[in-house]
Amino acid sequence: MKDRRKPEVYERCVAAWAIEHFDFIDITVTANAKIRGVISNRSRQIDVLLEDRFKGNPEARVIVEVKLHGRPVDIEVIEAVEAKIRDVNAGDSVIVSSGGFTSSAIRRSEENVKLTLLDYNKLVDEYSDAYDNCFANNDCGQEVLWSVDKLDEVGPGWLMYKYGKCIRCHTFHVLCQDCGSVFPIPDGSTVTCGCDDKEWGAIPESETSGHTGTPESTWLMLKLDGEYYGLQRKPIGKVASQI
């Protein structure tokens, strides 16, 4: 990981930690996500976003807030996160802190606000090398955070792959474990990997794809033997990181 300010390093390592702890078969993890608030109607930054990869179910949406503080997180942070939960229509949140939590913050936290203590040095030692180069944008540097290994039933067999998302430009990346190809898929584009029979795409929701209402996601799709398979998704309308 390139030289960065400590809060930025901590946030990126927490995202890598979240991949390992939450990125199971039906969960998609997005670092530095942007969601428009349903109450505020403004873009809200989410340090790490956990969502059901197939459904926009608010009960399955979890926001992870990252706090690198020299002192324990106090009650005001808990209350601010609770307000953000309501605004982005999430079901739960996790607040990760390097400095612990005050007794009032612990008492104020409820079922939908969980508190986790993660030491900065230990976290960096374990996850500082979790990122790979972004192939879509040379200015991003080492910004692609890979998922855990994925195994999906596709067509007559099984698909083994990893997907990644750049936390700056948010471009999907794929590692096809059948042919070993690693490649980016810019939004609205399709790519054929070394297997030749697989076509991968990053397709925004639209009326053509059967979506009704305001588009909310861009889908990582696979076309195989004339059939289309939705693999993962990410919030639509990403905004590049400002840090």
Order of alpha helices (4+ residues) and beta strands (2+ residues): alpha-beta-beta-beta-alpha-beta-alpha-beta-alpha-beta-beta-beta-beta-beta-beta-beta-beta-beta-beta
